[in-house]
């Protein structure tokens, strides 16, 4: 979904549904991705510090 920027092929959607998922789960994925993007953008603008416990995983621009 991310790599194709939401432009899934018909085969990818069919494979997703064949695995037992439905349209609701597809929309849930879109909701989760959009929440993550919004959170990242806001945190970058607000310069939100990384919680101490997660600092070992922090990504830094080089």
Secondary structure, DSSP 8 states (H G I E B T S, - for coil): -TTTTT---HHHHHHHHHTT--HHHHHHHHHHHHHHHHHHHHHHHHT----GGGGGG-----
